Amino acid sequence: MTGVGKPSRTAYGAAVHRAVHQVLENGRIFADPLAIGILGEDIAPLVHEAEQHPHRRRMRLFIAMRTRFAEDALAVAVDRGVTQLVVLGAGLDTYAYRGAMRSRLRIFEVDHPATQAWKRERVGEAGIALPGNLTFASVDFERETLDQGLTAAGFDASQRTFFTWLGVVPYLSEEAAMSTLRFIGSLAGGAEVVFDYSNPPDSLSDETRALHDTYATRVAEIGEPWVTYFETTDLHGKLAGMGFRDIEDRRAGSSPAGGAHVLRVSVPSR
């Protein structure tokens, strides 16, 4: 997702959408008091740019929705016994620093080393305190697996764990996505995961396909193209085959990501 030595530009873009949502929609879907500060920029020009491109509102609201969905599901999971949170592709996610359940969790933020170094710089410059229960796990997936990276960071596979994995799957190969899901499904302590994905472009309406193509061109031009799509029934079947159950799948059909879905699924302890 990221160039050599450079943080992910799409992670930055998602962070801008979350911050602008706090202003233009007053955080109505997803309230994040740290979203603006962690950017380290004057929010006014970003808000003005968003107002000049009203079509971006769909993506902004989808990003707010998927974050709210994940955090609501996490709150329920903690009450059911989850003790660890893994934020995959953390970018500038702020849950570890302000989330309602953060004090009841051991939290791991996983990202590419370049993006994570940028995140830590932003947290420091924003004056955000690092909680003692947070561990950064820098994982370069070209050189190590998620299992190796988490194990090195002190992750306990025997504890029930919740994974958030937002804004990542479309940028991965299908095999890389399936490999991560197989790892989550194999954990002895059981797990839940929330992730987003998109249906194939040729399944979309003409209007949604046009929006999809506009955004797909944009992310490809910055070197972070969308490469993987899933047909919903096929994906559900693959998840069931890995031992996952209790699939909750919500579609945001108007998202320019193209038939975008956010999905929660769980696997029992072994």
C-alpha positions in Angstrom: 0.0 0.0 0.0 2.9 2.4 0.6 6.0 3.3 -1.3 9.4 2.7 0.0 10.0 4.9 3.1 6.7 6.8 2.6 3.5 6.6 4.5 0.3 5.5 2.8 -1.5 8.3 1.0 -4.8 6.5 1.2 -4.4 6.3 5.0 -4.0 10.0 5.0 -7.0 10.5 2.8 -9.2 8.4 5.1 -8.0 10.5 8.1 -8.9 13.7 6.2 -12.4 12.3 5.6 -12.8 11.4 9.3 -11.7 14.9 10.3 -13.9 16.7 7.8 -16.9 14.7 9.0 -16.5 16.2 12.4 -17.0 19.7 10.8 -19.4 19.2 7.9 -21.7 16.7 9.6 -20.8 17.6 13.2 -19.5 14.0 13.7 -23.1 12.8 13.5 -22.3 9.3 12.4 -18.9 9.0 14.1 -17.6 11.4 16.7 -13.9 11.6 17.1 -12.4 14.4 19.2 -8.9 13.6 18.1 -9.5 13.3 14.3 -8.7 16.9 13.5 -5.7 17.3 15.9 -3.9 14.2 14.8 -3.7 15.5 11.2 -1.6 18.4 12.2 -3.1 20.7 9.6 -5.5 23.7 9.5 -8.8 22.0 9.0 -10.4 25.0 7.2 -8.8 24.4 3.8 -9.6 20.7 3.9 -13.3 21.5 4.7 -13.4 24.1 1.9 -12.0 21.6 -0.6 -14.6 19.0 0.5 -17.3 21.6 0.0 -16.0 22.3 -3.5 -16.3 18.6 -4.4 -19.7 17.5 -3.0 -19.4 14.0 -4.6 -16.8 13.2 -2.0 -19.5 13.2 0.7 -20.4 9.6 -0.2 -17.0 8.3 0.6 -16.7 10.5 3.7 -20.0 9.1 5.1 -19.0 5.5 4.2 -15.7 5.9 6.1 -17.6 7.4 9.1 -20.1 4.5 8.9 -17.6 1.7 8.8 -15.7 3.2 11.7 -18.9 3.5 13.8 -19.9 0.0 12.9 -16.6 -1.4 14.0 -16.5 0.5 17.3 -20.1 -0.4 18.2 -19.3 -4.1 17.5 -16.1 -3.9 19.6 -18.1 -2.5 22.6 -20.4 -5.5 22.4 -17.5 -7.9 22.0 -15.7 -6.5 25.1 -18.8 -7.2 27.2 -18.7 -10.8 25.8 -15.1 -11.3 26.9 -12.7 -9.9 24.3 -9.5 -8.7 26.0 -7.3 -7.8 23.0 -7.8 -5.4 20.1 -5.7 -5.5 16.9 -6.0 -2.5 14.6 -4.8 -3.8 11.2 -3.7 -1.0 8.8 -4.1 1.5 11.7 -3.1 4.6 9.8 -4.2 7.6 11.9 -6.9 5.6 13.7 -7.4 7.1 17.2 -9.4 4.5 19.1 -6.4 3.5 21.3 -6.3 7.1 22.6 -10.0 7.9 23.1 -12.2 4.8 22.7 -14.8 4.0 25.3 -13.5 0.5 25.9 -9.8 1.1 25.6 -8.9 0.7 29.3 -10.3 -2.8 29.2 -8.1 -4.0 26.3 -4.6 -4.7 25.3 -4.3 -2.9 22.0 -1.9 -3.6 19.1 -1.7 -1.2 16.1 -0.3 -2.9 13.1 1.0 -1.1 10.0 3.8 -0.8 7.5 6.9 0.7 9.2 6.8 3.9 7.2 3.2 4.6 7.9 3.6 3.7 11.6 6.6 6.0 11.9 4.5 8.8 10.5 1.6 8.0 12.9 3.9 8.1 15.9 5.3 11.5 14.8 1.7 12.8 14.4 0.7 11.5 17.8 3.7 13.1 19.4 3.3 16.5 17.7 -0.4 16.6 18.6 0.4 16.1 22.3 -1.6 12.9 22.5 -0.5 10.7 25.4 0.5 7.1 24.5 -1.5 4.7 26.7 0.4 2.0 28.5 -1.7 -0.8 27.1 -0.8 0.1 23.5 1.8 -1.8 21.5 3.0 -0.7 18.0 3.6 -3.7 15.7 5.5 -2.5 12.6 5.0 -5.3 10.0 6.6 -5.3 6.6 4.5 -7.9 4.9 7.2 -8.4 2.2 9.5 -9.8 4.9 7.3 -11.2 7.6 3.8 -12.6 8.3 1.2 -11.0 10.5 1.6 -14.0 12.9 5.4 -13.3 13.1 4.8 -9.5 13.6 2.2 -9.9 16.3 4.1 -12.7 18.1 7.2 -10.4 18.3 5.0 -7.7 19.8 3.8 -9.9 22.6 0.4 -10.9 21.2 -1.4 -13.7 23.1 -3.2 -16.1 20.8 -5.0 -17.7 23.7 -6.9 -14.5 24.5 -10.1 -13.7 22.6 -9.3 -10.9 20.2 -11.2 -8.3 18.1 -9.6 -7.2 14.8 -10.5 -4.0 13.0 -9.4 -4.1 9.4 -10.7 -1.0 7.6 -9.7 0.5 4.3 -7.2 -2.3 3.5 -8.7 -5.4 1.8 -9.4 -3.7 -1.6 -5.7 -2.9 -1.9 -4.5 -6.5 -1.2 -4.3 -9.5 -3.4 -7.1 -12.0 -2.8 -4.5 -14.5 -1.4 -3.1 -11.9 1.0 -6.6 -11.1 2.3 -7.5 -14.8 2.6 -4.2 -15.5 4.4 -5.0 -12.9 7.0 -8.5 -14.2 7.5 -7.1 -17.8 7.9 -4.7 -16.5 10.6 -7.6 -14.8 12.5 -9.7 -17.9 12.2 -7.0 -20.1 13.5 -6.5 -18.3 16.9 -6.9 -20.6 19.8 -8.7 -18.0 21.9 -11.3 -17.2 19.2 -11.7 -13.9 17.4 -14.0 -11.4 15.8 -13.1 -9.2 12.8 -14.7 -6.2 11.1 -13.5 -5.4 7.6 -14.8 -3.7 4.5 -14.8 -5.0 0.9 -16.4 -4.2 -2.4 -18.4 -6.1 -5.0 -17.0 -6.4 -8.6 -17.4 -3.2 -10.6 -19.4 -5.0 -13.3 -22.2 -5.7 -10.8 -22.8 -2.0 -10.1 -25.4 0.4 -11.4 -24.2 2.9 -14.0 -24.2 5.8 -11.5 -22.2 3.9 -8.9 -19.9 2.4 -11.5 -19.0 5.9 -12.7 -18.2 7.0 -9.1 -16.2 3.9 -8.6 -14.2 4.4 -11.7 -13.4 8.0 -10.7 -12.0 7.0 -7.4 -10.3 3.8 -8.7 -8.4 6.0 -11.2 -7.4 8.4 -8.4 -6.0 5.8 -6.1 -4.2 4.0 -9.0 -2.5 7.3 -9.9 -1.0 7.6 -6.4 0.3 4.1 -6.6 -2.3 2.4 -4.3 -4.8 0.8 -6.6 -7.9 -1.3 -5.7 -7.0 -4.8 -6.8 -9.5 -7.2 -5.1 -13.2 -7.4 -5.1 -15.5 -10.1 -3.8 -18.9 -11.4 -4.8 -20.9 -11.4 -1.5 -22.2 -15.0 -1.6 -18.8 -16.4 -2.6 -17.1 -14.5 0.2 -19.6 -15.7 2.8 -19.0 -19.2 1.7 -15.2 -18.9 2.0 -15.6 -17.4 5.5 -17.8 -20.3 6.5 -15.2 -22.7 5.2 -12.6 -21.2 7.5 -14.9 -21.7 10.5 -16.3 -18.2 10.8 -19.9 -17.8 11.8 -22.5 -15.1 12.8 -21.8 -13.1 9.6 -23.2 -9.5 9.7 -22.8 -7.8 6.4 -24.0 -4.3 5.6 -23.9 -2.8 2.2 -23.4 0.9 1.5 -24.5 0.7 -2.1 -24.0 4.4 -2.9 -20.4 4.5 -1.8 -18.0 5.4 -4.6 -15.9 2.5 -3.4 -18.4 0.5 -5.5 -21.0 -1.7 -3.8 -19.0 -1.3 -0.6 -19.7 -3.5 2.4 -18.6 -3.6 6.0 -18.7 -7.0 7.5 -18.4 -8.5 11.0 -17.8 -12.2 11.6 -16.6 -14.3 14.5 -14.9 -17.6 15.1 -15.2 -19.5 18.5 -12.3 -20.5 20.7 -10.6 -23.8 20.0 
